[in-house]
């Protein structure tokens, strides 16, 4: 919700899909283009306190018999990943991601 609220405060229209199994969490209308956004939870990197990480894939549990399914997002699914960390929203093009993404934060 923090990501959507941030984008709304910037003046963008934000819409959510009606079905729960959509590959994106919401659409942002920039006035010129519709962007599909997938929000992911960021975690502090175990390697350095100046980096955050998030998964660029969906993981669904199918129970003990079918196991867990993991699928990587593509540009056919979403346009941007979004995450929220320490009061900041970060948007990363899906084309710059693989299974995981690390953002190195530079403090000034």
Number of C-alpha atoms within 10 A of each C-alpha: 8 14 20 22 12 15 17 13 10 9 12 16 15 17 14 15 12 8 7 9 8 12 17 20 19 19 21 18 16 13 9 6 9 14 16 22 27 25 23 18 12 19 15 15 15 10 8 9 10 13 16 20 18 20 19 20 17 14 12 11 10 10 8 7 6 8 9 11 10 11 11 14 22 16 11 9 15 20 21 23 25 21 22 18 14 5 8 10 14 14 15 16 13 21 13 9 18 13 13 11 17 15 15 13 10 7 5 3
